[in-house]
Amino acid sequence: MKQVLSTLALGVMMTFSAASQAQTPKTLNLGILGGQNATQQIGDNQCVKDYFDKTLHVDTKLRNSSDYSGVIQGLVGEKIDMVLSMSPSSYASVYLRNKDAVDVVGILTDDKDQSKGYHSVVVVRSDSPYHSLDDLKGHSFGFADPDSTSGFLIPNHEFAEKFGGSKDDNYDHFFSSTTFSGGHEQDILGVLNKQFAGAVTWTSMVGDYNEGYTAGAFGRLMRMDHPDLMKNLRIVWHSDLIPNGPILVRNNLPSDFKDKLVTAIKDLDKNHHDCWVKAVGGEQHISPASVKDYANVIALKRELMNGDR
């Protein structure tokens, strides 16, 4: 009888061990929003890969998408496991398709003033005659990506309120043309190269203007190959504060592994902050958040998806 019980116990332990191993993914897929220089984005996240590989004993894959929709589809389709810096509008798209697809780990918060938001801004060349949004009447305009919050959702709403119409008619023909460039970097370069008279991008508007502020698209370009960028641009409009992007993990990851992943994400921010700053594109850290922090963005996205504007 003792031998039978011992054999049964061993069998149960082996079964439990096998089940536990099956519940631990060998690969971790990190989604990175497109619209910026892919080589730089991969480089900025290499330290993230090294950290998760070592901490969680996984092979972290950097899933850099050419546009925002690739990450959205990846989260909804369970092909991406986490995003460290998600566009609020893209998160809204995920939530409206499947409200249980992801968990909100937290919200990015500015290291310097603890603010939890950023702004959509319209930029023009500093040597142009444009000093206000109204000055851009009859000229070309660049948006970033249809799923970008600052690069489309918010300015689209504001322009429709101010000028009437929609992007389909260039806001009651206020602009001569409106184009999706593909991302914030492309918008800025489009202005510098005179492809657009004006375009939108995002920035914290906290800190030193000449250094590209503490977070946003300016800093990435300045670090890459445009150190004098801010001398060549002028901001002529900015939105109200937009909630910073959420940090997301896929909801239906194995629960034990998901807990370890969330702990690791917070440890990366706290104890490897230089790496974290590179990955999220600014001097920011994690603060608690939930879906309620994005209710207004979700409402605007629902309105846009339903064709109300």
C-alpha positions as CSV (number, residue, x, y, z in Angstrom):
1,M,0.0,0.0,0.0
2,K,2.8,2.4,0.9
3,Q,4.5,1.7,-2.4
4,V,1.2,2.3,-4.3
5,L,0.6,5.6,-2.5
6,S,4.2,6.7,-3.1
7,T,3.8,5.9,-6.8
8,L,0.5,7.9,-7.0
9,A,2.1,10.8,-5.2
10,L,5.0,10.8,-7.5
11,G,2.7,10.7,-10.5
12,V,0.7,13.7,-9.2
13,M,3.9,15.7,-8.6
14,M,5.1,14.9,-12.1
15,T,1.8,15.9,-13.6
16,F,1.7,19.1,-11.6
17,S,5.3,19.9,-12.6
18,A,4.5,19.3,-16.3
19,A,1.4,21.5,-16.1
20,S,3.4,24.2,-14.4
21,Q,6.1,24.1,-17.2
22,A,3.3,24.2,-19.8
23,Q,2.0,27.3,-18.1
24,T,5.3,29.2,-18.4
25,P,5.8,30.7,-21.9
26,K,9.2,30.4,-23.4
27,T,8.7,33.5,-25.6
28,L,7.6,37.0,-24.6
29,N,6.3,39.3,-27.3
30,L,6.9,43.0,-26.7
31,G,4.8,45.2,-29.0
32,I,6.3,48.5,-30.1
33,L,4.2,51.1,-31.9
34,G,5.3,52.1,-35.4
35,G,5.6,55.5,-36.9
36,Q,9.3,56.1,-35.8
37,N,12.7,54.9,-37.0
38,A,12.6,51.2,-36.6
39,T,16.3,50.7,-36.1
40,Q,16.3,53.3,-33.3
41,Q,13.3,51.7,-31.7
42,I,14.8,48.3,-31.7
43,G,18.0,49.7,-30.3
44,D,16.2,51.6,-27.6
45,N,14.5,48.4,-26.5
46,Q,17.5,46.0,-26.6
47,C,18.1,46.6,-22.9
48,V,14.5,45.7,-22.3
49,K,14.9,42.4,-24.1
50,D,18.1,41.6,-22.2
51,Y,16.3,42.4,-18.9
52,F,13.3,40.2,-19.5
53,D,15.3,37.4,-21.0
54,K,17.4,37.2,-17.8
55,T,14.7,37.9,-15.3
56,L,11.9,35.7,-16.6
57,H,14.0,33.1,-18.5
58,V,12.3,33.8,-21.8
59,D,13.2,34.8,-25.3
60,T,11.8,38.3,-25.7
61,K,10.8,39.2,-29.2
62,L,10.6,42.9,-30.1
63,R,7.5,43.1,-32.3
64,N,8.1,46.4,-34.0
65,S,5.0,47.3,-36.2
66,S,5.1,49.6,-39.2
67,D,1.9,51.2,-37.9
68,Y,-0.2,51.3,-34.8
69,S,-2.8,48.9,-36.1
70,G,-0.2,46.1,-36.1
71,V,0.1,46.3,-32.3
72,I,-3.7,46.6,-31.9
73,Q,-4.3,43.5,-33.9
74,G,-1.5,41.7,-32.0
75,L,-3.1,42.4,-28.6
76,V,-6.6,41.5,-29.8
77,G,-5.2,38.4,-31.6
78,E,-3.1,37.3,-28.6
79,K,0.1,37.7,-30.6
80,I,1.6,40.4,-28.4
81,D,2.0,40.0,-24.6
82,M,2.8,43.5,-23.4
83,V,3.3,47.1,-24.5
84,L,5.3,49.5,-22.4
85,S,4.1,52.7,-24.0
86,M,0.7,52.4,-25.7
87,S,-1.2,55.2,-27.5
88,P,-4.4,55.9,-25.5
89,S,-6.3,55.9,-28.7
90,S,-4.9,52.5,-29.7
91,Y,-5.7,51.2,-26.3
92,A,-9.3,52.4,-26.8
93,S,-9.4,50.5,-30.1
94,V,-8.3,47.3,-28.3
95,Y,-10.8,47.9,-25.5
96,L,-13.7,48.5,-27.9
97,R,-13.0,45.3,-29.7
98,N,-12.5,43.2,-26.6
99,K,-12.7,44.9,-23.2
100,D,-11.0,41.9,-21.6
101,A,-8.1,41.6,-24.0
102,V,-5.6,43.4,-21.8
103,D,-4.9,44.6,-18.2
104,V,-3.7,48.1,-17.5
105,V,-0.6,47.9,-15.4
106,G,-0.2,51.6,-14.9
107,I,0.1,55.0,-16.6
108,L,3.3,56.8,-17.5
109,T,4.0,59.8,-15.2
110,D,6.6,62.6,-15.7
111,D,9.6,62.3,-13.5
112,K,10.0,66.0,-13.0
113,D,6.5,67.3,-12.2
114,Q,4.5,64.1,-11.8
115,S,2.1,65.0,-14.5
116,K,0.2,62.2,-16.2
117,G,-0.5,63.7,-19.5
118,Y,0.9,65.2,-22.7
119,H,-0.2,67.4,-25.5
120,S,-0.9,67.2,-29.2
121,V,0.9,70.1,-30.8
122,V,0.9,71.6,-34.3
123,V,4.3,72.4,-35.6
124,V,5.5,74.5,-38.5
125,R,8.9,75.5,-39.8
126,S,10.4,78.3,-37.7
127,D,11.2,80.3,-40.9
128,S,7.6,80.1,-42.1
129,P,5.0,82.9,-42.0
130,Y,2.7,80.7,-39.9
131,H,2.1,81.8,-36.3
132,S,-1.3,80.3,-35.5
133,L,-3.6,77.5,-36.6
134,D,-5.7,80.0,-38.6
135,D,-2.6,80.9,-40.6
136,L,-2.6,77.4,-42.1
137,K,-5.8,77.9,-44.0
138,G,-5.4,76.8,-47.6
139,H,-2.2,74.8,-46.9
140,S,-1.3,71.1,-46.6
141,F,-1.4,69.4,-43.2
142,G,0.0,66.1,-41.9
143,F,-1.5,63.7,-39.4
144,A,0.4,60.8,-37.9
145,D,-1.6,57.6,-37.8
146,P,-5.4,56.9,-37.6
147,D,-4.9,55.2,-34.3
148,S,-2.7,57.9,-32.8
149,T,-4.3,60.0,-30.0
150,S,-2.2,63.1,-30.4
151,G,-1.5,62.4,-34.0
152,F,-5.1,62.2,-35.1
153,L,-7.9,61.5,-32.6
154,I,-7.6,64.7,-30.5
155,P,-6.7,67.2,-33.3
156,N,-9.4,65.6,-35.5
157,H,-12.0,66.3,-32.9
158,E,-10.7,69.8,-32.2
159,F,-10.5,70.8,-35.9
160,A,-14.0,69.5,-36.6
161,E,-15.3,71.6,-33.7
162,K,-13.3,74.7,-34.9
163,F,-13.6,74.5,-38.7
164,G,-16.5,72.1,-39.3
165,G,-16.6,69.1,-41.6
166,S,-14.2,66.2,-41.2
167,K,-10.9,64.9,-42.5
168,D,-12.8,63.7,-45.6
169,D,-13.4,67.2,-46.7
170,N,-10.3,68.7,-45.1
171,Y,-12.4,70.2,-42.4
172,D,-14.8,72.1,-44.6
173,H,-11.9,72.8,-47.0
174,F,-9.9,74.7,-44.4
175,F,-6.8,72.8,-45.3
176,S,-5.8,72.3,-49.0
177,S,-5.1,68.6,-48.1
178,T,-4.7,66.3,-45.1
179,T,-2.5,63.3,-45.2
180,F,-1.5,60.4,-42.8
181,S,2.2,60.4,-42.9
182,G,2.6,57.2,-41.0
183,G,3.9,58.5,-37.7
184,H,5.1,61.4,-35.5
185,E,8.6,61.3,-36.9
186,Q,7.3,61.4,-40.4
187,D,5.1,64.4,-39.5
188,I,8.0,66.4,-38.2
189,L,10.3,65.5,-41.1
190,G,7.4,66.3,-43.5
191,V,7.3,69.8,-42.1
192,L,11.1,70.3,-42.2
193,N,11.1,69.0,-45.8
194,K,8.1,71.3,-46.8
195,Q,5.9,68.3,-47.5
196,F,3.4,69.8,-45.1
197,A,2.9,73.4,-44.0
198,G,1.9,72.1,-40.6
199,A,1.6,68.8,-38.8
200,V,0.8,67.3,-35.4
201,T,3.0,65.4,-33.0
202,W,3.2,64.9,-29.3
203,T,5.2,66.3,-26.4
204,S,5.0,66.7,-22.6
205,M,5.6,70.4,-22.8
206,V,7.4,70.0,-19.5
207,G,11.0,71.0,-19.2
208,D,13.3,72.8,-21.6
209,Y,11.9,73.5,-25.1
210,N,15.3,73.6,-26.7
211,E,16.0,70.1,-25.4
212,G,12.7,68.8,-26.8
213,Y,11.0,68.7,-23.4
214,T,11.1,65.8,-21.1
215,A,9.1,63.4,-23.3
216,G,7.7,63.2,-26.8
217,A,8.6,62.8,-30.4
218,F,11.1,65.7,-30.5
219,G,13.6,64.0,-28.2
220,R,13.8,60.8,-30.3
221,L,14.6,62.8,-33.4
222,M,17.1,65.0,-31.6
223,R,18.9,61.9,-30.3
224,M,19.0,60.3,-33.7
225,D,20.4,63.0,-36.0
226,H,18.6,66.3,-35.5
227,P,20.3,68.0,-32.5
228,D,19.1,71.4,-33.6
229,L,15.6,70.3,-34.3
230,M,13.8,72.8,-32.0
231,K,15.5,75.8,-33.6
232,N,13.9,74.8,-36.9
233,L,10.3,74.3,-35.5
234,R,7.6,76.5,-34.1
235,I,4.6,75.3,-32.1
236,V,1.5,77.2,-33.1
237,W,-1.2,75.1,-31.3
238,H,-1.5,72.7,-28.5
239,S,-4.4,70.6,-27.1
240,D,-5.6,70.3,-23.6
241,L,-3.8,67.6,-21.5
242,I,-4.2,64.0,-22.9
243,P,-3.7,61.1,-20.5
244,N,-0.4,59.5,-20.9
245,G,-0.3,56.0,-22.5
246,P,-1.0,52.9,-20.5
247,I,1.4,50.0,-19.8
248,L,-0.5,46.9,-20.9
249,V,-0.2,43.1,-20.5
250,R,-2.3,40.5,-22.2
251,N,-5.1,39.4,-19.9
252,N,-5.1,35.7,-20.6
253,L,-1.5,35.0,-20.0
254,P,-1.0,32.2,-17.4
255,S,-1.8,33.9,-14.1
256,D,1.5,33.1,-12.3
257,F,3.5,34.2,-15.2
258,K,1.5,37.4,-15.6
259,D,2.1,38.3,-12.0
260,K,5.8,37.8,-12.5
261,L,5.7,39.9,-15.7
262,V,3.9,42.8,-14.0
263,T,6.5,42.6,-11.1
264,A,9.3,42.6,-13.6
265,I,7.9,45.6,-15.5
266,K,7.7,47.6,-12.3
267,D,11.2,46.5,-11.3
268,L,12.6,47.6,-14.7
269,D,11.1,51.0,-14.2
270,K,12.4,51.3,-10.6
271,N,15.8,49.7,-10.7
272,H,16.8,50.0,-14.4
273,H,15.3,53.4,-15.0
274,D,17.8,54.5,-17.7
275,C,16.7,51.6,-19.8
276,W,13.0,52.3,-19.1
277,V,13.4,55.9,-20.2
278,K,14.9,54.9,-23.5
279,A,12.1,52.3,-24.1
280,V,9.1,54.6,-23.3
281,G,10.7,57.7,-25.0
282,G,10.9,60.0,-22.1
283,E,11.7,60.7,-18.5
284,Q,8.7,58.9,-17.1
285,H,7.8,56.3,-14.5
286,I,4.8,54.1,-13.7
287,S,1.9,55.3,-11.5
288,P,-1.3,53.3,-10.8
289,A,-4.1,53.5,-13.4
290,S,-7.2,51.7,-14.6
291,V,-9.5,51.8,-17.6
292,K,-11.4,54.7,-15.9
293,D,-8.4,56.9,-16.7
294,Y,-9.1,56.5,-20.4
295,A,-12.9,56.8,-20.4
296,N,-12.9,60.1,-22.3
297,V,-10.5,58.7,-24.9
298,I,-12.6,55.6,-25.3
299,A,-15.7,57.7,-25.8
300,L,-14.1,59.8,-28.5
301,K,-12.8,56.6,-30.2
302,R,-16.2,55.0,-30.1
303,E,-17.7,58.2,-31.7
304,L,-15.1,58.1,-34.4
305,M,-15.5,54.4,-35.1
306,N,-19.3,54.7,-35.3
307,G,-18.9,57.4,-37.9
308,D,-20.4,60.2,-35.8
309,R,-17.6,62.5,-36.8
